[in-house]
């Protein structure tokens, strides 16, 4: 459940971020030496890096929550 919610947020962030990044790259095209404003390899590497960080950041709490006995967790609250 935690991983699914994290994946949905990641997907929404990637879509919005890609659109904004393409727009920003076109305005800063003079600063991109050797890259085109919509370089797909650069975008793919950025998406893969962000996905790896998001997966690790959401896996750790999900694994911790999976080890807790539900009755103990409900009793604490």
Secondary structure, 3 states (H helix, E strand, C coil): CHHHHHHHHHHHHHHHHHHHHHHHHHHCHHHCCCCCCCCHHHHHHHHHHHHHHHHHHHHHHHHHHHHCCHHHHHHHC
